């Protein structure tokens, strides 16, 4: 879980260290690891301005996930960070449940 903790810390920082963020490959992470990562991001939220939008673009595997556990956490992050551009995803998730 250490890589997930460290990645969440990088995303919560004021000045994003994109080199360090890009060095962490999440493509092989299992769902429970992604869930843990999102839980950590949620705990650190609200994040500095623009960080969640960049996180969304960088990880479509998370922001466009169909898995309910990932969608729930992503919606919580969207709401806690007032990311209005993604409110439609929250609405869609609520309708699907």
C-alpha positions as a printed NumPy array, in Angstrom:
array([[  0.   ,   0.   ,   0.   ],
       [  3.018,   2.278,   0.328],
       [  2.979,   3.263,  -3.385],
       [ -0.684,   4.287,  -3.049],
       [  0.107,   6.341,   0.062],
       [  3.038,   8.037,  -1.652],
       [  1.039,   8.748,  -4.808],
       [ -1.795,  10.293,  -2.787],
       [  0.755,  12.53 ,  -1.032],
       [  2.087,  13.681,  -4.411],
       [ -1.413,  14.591,  -5.609],
       [ -2.16 ,  16.474,  -2.378],
       [  0.921,  18.696,  -2.726],
       [  0.637,  22.368,  -3.669],
       [  3.173,  22.106,  -6.46 ],
       [  2.575,  18.909,  -8.403],
       [  5.727,  16.92 ,  -9.06 ],
       [  4.556,  15.438, -12.362],
       [  7.848,  13.629, -12.894],
       [  7.373,  11.694,  -9.648],
       [  3.664,  11.144, -10.351],
       [  4.324,   9.817, -13.853],
       [  6.966,   7.463, -12.455],
       [  4.234,   5.558, -10.572],
       [  2.61 ,   3.055, -12.92 ],
       [ -0.895,   2.181, -11.7  ],
       [ -1.859,   0.119, -14.748],
       [ -1.16 ,  -3.115, -12.883],
       [ -2.874,  -2.087,  -9.655],
       [ -5.75 ,  -4.222,  -8.512],
       [ -9.108,  -2.693,  -7.612],
       [ -8.419,  -2.811,  -3.863],
       [ -5.207,  -0.83 ,  -4.416],
       [ -7.048,   1.801,  -6.456],
       [ -9.786,   1.973,  -3.815],
       [ -7.147,   2.479,  -1.119],
       [ -5.471,   5.206,  -3.205],
       [ -8.796,   7.014,  -3.675],
       [ -9.529,   6.712,   0.048],
       [ -6.213,   8.413,   0.759],
       [ -6.921,  11.172,  -1.776],
       [-10.351,  11.687,  -0.23 ],
       [ -8.84 ,  12.025,   3.246],
       [ -6.439,  14.678,   1.948],
       [ -9.208,  16.567,   0.107],
       [ -9.891,  19.25 ,  -0.727],
       [ -6.767,  19.213,  -2.859],
       [ -5.071,  22.339,  -4.208],
       [ -6.857,  24.003,  -7.124],
       [ -6.604,  22.052, -10.371],
       [ -5.131,  18.863,  -8.9  ],
       [ -8.308,  16.78 ,  -9.151],
       [ -8.91 ,  17.88 , -12.737],
       [ -5.376,  16.767, -13.648],
       [ -5.815,  13.535, -11.719],
       [ -8.994,  12.844, -13.698],
       [ -7.247,  13.379, -17.028],
       [ -4.214,  11.319, -16.059],
       [ -6.151,   8.316, -14.769],
       [ -9.203,   7.653, -16.944],
       [ -9.062,   4.107, -15.532],
       [-10.276,   5.709, -12.294],
       [-12.338,   8.703, -13.374],
       [-14.271,   6.698, -15.983],
       [-14.424,   3.417, -14.084],
       [-17.545,   1.26 , -14.132],
       [-16.708,  -0.44 , -10.829],
       [-19.124,   0.818,  -8.145],
       [-16.446,   1.018,  -5.435],
       [-14.214,   3.186,  -7.624],
       [-17.156,   5.286,  -8.833],
       [-18.354,   5.923,  -5.293],
       [-14.971,   7.154,  -4.154],
       [-14.422,   9.214,  -7.301],
       [-17.807,  10.89 ,  -6.776],
       [-16.897,  11.691,  -3.165],
       [-13.622,  13.253,  -4.329],
       [-15.471,  15.276,  -7.002],
       [-17.929,  16.607,  -4.434],
       [-15.377,  17.324,  -1.709],
       [-13.271,  19.256,  -4.224],
       [-16.229,  21.079,  -5.853],
       [-15.244,  19.851,  -9.32 ],
       [-18.427,  21.024, -11.034],
       [-17.31 ,  19.733, -14.446],
       [-17.715,  16.174, -13.119],
       [-21.033,  16.619, -11.291],
       [-22.79 ,  14.779, -14.124],
       [-20.816,  11.648, -13.191],
       [-22.114,  11.944,  -9.63 ],
       [-25.677,  12.303, -10.895],
       [-25.254,   9.284, -13.209],
       [-23.804,   7.205, -10.394],
       [-26.665,   8.066,  -8.06 ],
       [-29.233,   7.194, -10.736],
       [-27.498,   3.869, -11.393],
       [-27.697,   2.92 ,  -7.726]])
